[in-house]
Amino acid sequence: MKIPGRSATIQLDTYVQKINQIHRKETTEKQNEGQLPGGDRVDLSSHAKEAQQAFKTLKAMPEIRQDKVSDVKTKMETGSYRVDNEKTSVGLLRETFENNSVMSKLDIMA
């Protein structure tokens, strides 16, 4: 018995060609990942990569350090909390100098 129409071999060949076409397209897309149309590429400088990593690290950190808050709260409730003025002053100055240093580096990069 003969079935009219296209042969199974021709249909299989068409199917294989379509699969190969899709595979080539996916491979090309993966190779072009990170590239802009026209063959342009985007490469981040080492400073930008460091800044990106620092931002990710900061974003992952909790805004409130609950362990510190609990410790201070307990000391305040028991009356044993004492402020070390010298330590506080040194910390504030250190943070100010660090912030100024970072800001001056950002100004240089701009």
Number of C-alpha atoms within 10 A of each C-alpha: 3 4 6 6 6 8 9 9 9 10 11 11 11 12 12 12 12 12 12 12 12 12 12 12 12 12 11 11 12 11 10 14 9 13 14 10 8 6 8 10 12 8 10 10 9 9 11 12 12 12 12 13 12 12 11 11 10 11 10 9 9 8 8 8 9 10 9 10 11 11 11 15 13 13 13 12 9 9 9 10 13 9 8 8 9 9 9 11 11 11 12 12 11 12 12 12 12 12 12 12 12 12 12 12 11 11 9 8 9 6
